[in-house]
Amino acid sequence: MEKDDVDKYRNEFPITGRFVYLDHAGVAPISRRVEKAICGFLSESAENGAFLYPQWFRKIVDIRKKCADLLRAETDEVAFVRSTSHGLSIVAEGMAWNQGDNVIIYEKEFPSNRYPWEHLRRKGVEVRTIPSREGRIMLDDIEQQVDARTRLLSISSVQFTNGFRMDLKRTGDLCRKKGMLFCVDAIQSLGVIPMDVDAFNIDFLAADAHKWLLGPEGIGIFFCRRGLTEVIEPALVGWKSVQQQFEFERPQFDLKKDAQRFEEGSLNVMGIIGLGAAIELLNEVGIENIEEQVLGLGDVIIEEAERRGFEIKTPRERSARGGNVTVCGPFDPDALRNALREKGIMVNVRAGGVRISPHFYNTKEEIVFCFKELDRILDREP
Ligand SMILES: Cc1ncc(COP(=O)(O)O)c(C=O)c1O
């Protein structure tokens, strides 16, 4: 991205006037646009109550389409959820398991993508784990775990600890070949790496808005491939789960056939409107441009860390990393993170190192500044 473009968008992010914010793999700040959309909704609600519901409803329809487009899915394959954990749990709790079935996960997954599967042990489901190979996940290791009882693989598109990026195309092909379902926790990539559920043979996907999507917390996107929506029994049901949702006195209980069967009750309209504004901004910039920019900033982090002899826990090659880069060195990462925060620089600690995760509106100068401050804190020559 050209410097002018980045500068233009920095004005959208008031955080840039106060802090050097490099923790988008944690919780991202929202843009003015998202703030305005949410505050606008709140004012409308305060002044009109539900009079404006038809208008909000049309917005929700439009935003559902935006979410679908972002994934290259169809609108009937998308449900709004309250978190990534919620989306993944819909799959885990909705499949018809048989005693002795197994699922495959990565040993170092974020808990949201481990616990829903581990919770299935109570139903006699075995959870098989793929080992970390110096922070990478190997397809051979996945393949070795598969047998006739393997029903599903669930993996993050980008690992939260070190930013390792999964080759979703090859993984999806493997799942197809082996006849197992493919579930993706996409919270660490959606918004920064283009997604294509069809090309990658993804069956289920979940991602909350509060990281790379630059949206608010508590609203997420869940994708369930058409044809599988009816295979997944909703664990939670309510008035919105059924086909004639506004016929409150209808005695029949006939579940919707599309992904909206997983939206059991009133939606988080405020969150959806915020998410919609966030996706609009990302689309305006272009996800490919964002990816290029963020990987370029990752290159700068790697260069700066290498110059100081630090260990880089993240793959160097662009094709194998997302937006977060984790760096270890002769320092206590927690103490360093806290000291950087005191200087207005927001990073985080993962995998025993400092995780730095810039978004497209960050600059090379901010990364260099972060490392210079780090030198000062550690009292060392750069
Ligand atoms: C890989 C991964 N999945 C999920 C989450 C968050 O899950 P949820 O949206 O349920 O809060 C995180 C947050 O750190 C994450 O890194």
Ligand as a Chemical Component Dictionary entry (heavy atoms), coordinates in Angstrom:
data_LIG
# 
_chem_comp.id                   LIG 
_chem_comp.type                 NON-POLYMER 
_chem_comp.pdbx_formal_charge   0 
_chem_comp.three_letter_code    LIG 
# 
loop_
_chem_comp_atom.comp_id 
_chem_comp_atom.atom_id 
_chem_comp_atom.alt_atom_id 
_chem_comp_atom.type_symbol 
_chem_comp_atom.charge 
_chem_comp_atom.model_Cartn_x 
_chem_comp_atom.model_Cartn_y 
_chem_comp_atom.model_Cartn_z 
_chem_comp_atom.pdbx_ordinal 
LIG C1 C1 C 0 -7.216  -19.239 17.541 1  
LIG C2 C2 C 0 -8.205  -18.535 18.408 2  
LIG N1 N1 N 0 -9.468  -18.966 18.448 3  
LIG C3 C3 C 0 -10.406 -18.335 19.190 4  
LIG C4 C4 C 0 -10.099 -17.210 19.925 5  
LIG C5 C5 C 0 -11.155 -16.476 20.694 6  
LIG O1 O1 O 0 -12.316 -17.175 20.760 7  
LIG P1 P1 P 0 -13.712 -16.473 21.062 8  
LIG O2 O2 O 0 -14.144 -15.753 19.833 9  
LIG O3 O3 O 0 -14.565 -17.619 21.394 10 
LIG O4 O4 O 0 -13.507 -15.539 22.202 11 
LIG C6 C6 C 0 -8.794  -16.742 19.929 12 
LIG C7 C7 C 0 -8.441  -15.571 20.750 13 
LIG O5 O5 O 0 -7.426  -15.344 21.241 14 
LIG C8 C8 C 0 -7.834  -17.402 19.128 15 
LIG O6 O6 O 0 -6.583  -16.955 19.064 16 
# 
loop_
_chem_comp_bond.comp_id 
_chem_comp_bond.atom_id_1 
_chem_comp_bond.atom_id_2 
_chem_comp_bond.value_order 
_chem_comp_bond.pdbx_ordinal 
LIG C1 C2 SING 1  
LIG C2 N1 SING 2  
LIG C2 C8 DOUB 3  
LIG N1 C3 DOUB 4  
LIG C3 C4 SING 5  
LIG C4 C5 SING 6  
LIG C4 C6 DOUB 7  
LIG C5 O1 SING 8  
LIG O1 P1 SING 9  
LIG P1 O2 DOUB 10 
LIG P1 O3 SING 11 
LIG P1 O4 SING 12 
LIG C6 C7 SING 13 
LIG C6 C8 SING 14 
LIG C7 O5 DOUB 15 
LIG C8 O6 SING 16 
# 
